[in-house]
Amino acid sequence: MQDLSMPPFTTPSTVLPVSVSQDADPLEVWERIVAPKYLRHRQLMVAATTAHGLAAMEYAPPARGERVLDVGTGTGESALLLAARVGPRGRVLGVDGSASFLELARQDLTQSGYSNVAFAELDAGRHAFGPSFDLCFSQFGTMFFEQPGAAFRNLRGALHPGGRLLMSVWRSLSHNDWLGLAKGVAERTLGAVPEDAPSCGPGPFSLASPDTVHALLGAAGFGNIELQEVRCDVNIGDSVEQATDFALDLGPAGEIVRFFDDADGRARVRAGLAELFAQHLGPEGIQLGSASWIVSATHS
């Protein structure tokens, strides 16, 4: 069995996003609005996030035979990469709250040939796992915890003494041009989204501050907390049109366009994004900078 550098994809069925009420909970927003758009751009998103997740796995490699909890596994690519590293004697449990994501993860698992991976639909911040894991890993899955302090205490409880936490979290938007530049265009065109607008949780940049990370993990009982920066360019489209579609669907620009829900405004944002991305188009498409933290800690 080969050591995967990028898992194969199952092509999802076409799913049309729908609107939600003002008081929708974060999971409903994710499942009904964000997930269908994510799946539309799955290949771009997985390539962008996996580049950082692989850097984390190389920074603090999972050991052969380890039991790994993969938090926010999404469509399961990270779980398969972990399975290749822990080997047949190791075990990986990928958990996520999105049923639509896990459906694809299980399909890809069937095709992969791995027998040391399982998936479960649950809230990793609340589920009582018991101290049965050597490693808790997350590739951009922990930033959306509604109650991060309690959630990290719960993840610590899933590790046996001496077990490790290893996660990738985004640095601030100002360090992530692949999302930030498009937000600037949308915000200048339509305005900012109110803080009380329906969302899928605290947001992708909620753990961007090292001080916040140290405070949360320290209070949760973790020790040996370290952060290591990762920077790389990511491809958001092979053409201006693809990159524009991506930015209109996902990330802060997409959130702005969705909130204002104005056809003329959307057209003006599209024109602005096309002009922006045309300036960055090169032989390998539109490549923009991204930055994350590798966060490592131990159950102390």
Phi, psi and omega in degrees: 000129184283153175277111188288135169260337175207112183297154176289156182251140163271132179283121182286155172293155179294126179234127181269128177293151179231170179273163177229164181285165182299329183261020180297143178281162185303321181293323178295318177301316181297309186292321188269334184244306188284313186303314179301323179287321176302314183294329176298324183250029188305315185297317178295315182294318181294319178298318181294314184284325182293328177303321179281322179297320178296323177298322177294317179295330177281328180292317180223078192298135169299142183267154176301135177086357182284154173260121189239134171258118181259104188272128183069047186295340178063235179271012164090004182298318181296324180296321179291323176295320177294320180300322179295329184275326180277343176077177186297336178275348176272171179221143177232128172246113177265125183238146180199157178269355184263113179294323182292324177293315184292332176300316178290323179301318180291325176296316179293324178298318179301320181282338187285330183088358179283137179247004183251024180232141172222156179236147179217137177270107182197169178266107183294340179281347183234335186295137179275096183281324191084154185283072188242004185244148175273329185219132171251116184245148174209128176255087179063039179248353187259354185283349186258007177300128178292325178234080189298324180300310179294323181295317180290328173296322179294320178293324175300322179291343177278348181260144171284161180306130184093351178293163189241148169251132179220119182214153172255132176225148181289143165288182185295163181301328180294342177263002185233081182298335182297340175244324187289322181297318179294322178300319179301318178297312183294320183289321177293333182275317188245333184112181183266151177280132177300149183296334183267012178292149178305137182214173179261026176127190183304329175116161188293345183249018184290341180245027182287335183274122175303324179298318178297316180298312180299317182295314182294312183290322178297316179293332180279354177101010177275151175233178179052046184280124180225147176236136179230127182282143172235131176234136173199156174277142178236152181268120178255009176164144176278348179219165177299320180296315180295317180295321179295316176301317179301310183293329178287337181268319192235161177079185185299324179295316178297324178296319179296313181298318180295318183295314184283334170047055183232121185298316180294319178296319178299319180296321179292322176295318179302315180297319179295319179293319179299320178294317179299309186289333176299330180287342183250005182287126178226188181302333180253026179087207180263107181252123180230156186288146174223155181211139179222170169253133161273121180249124176236146180200167180231152172288111184250000000 
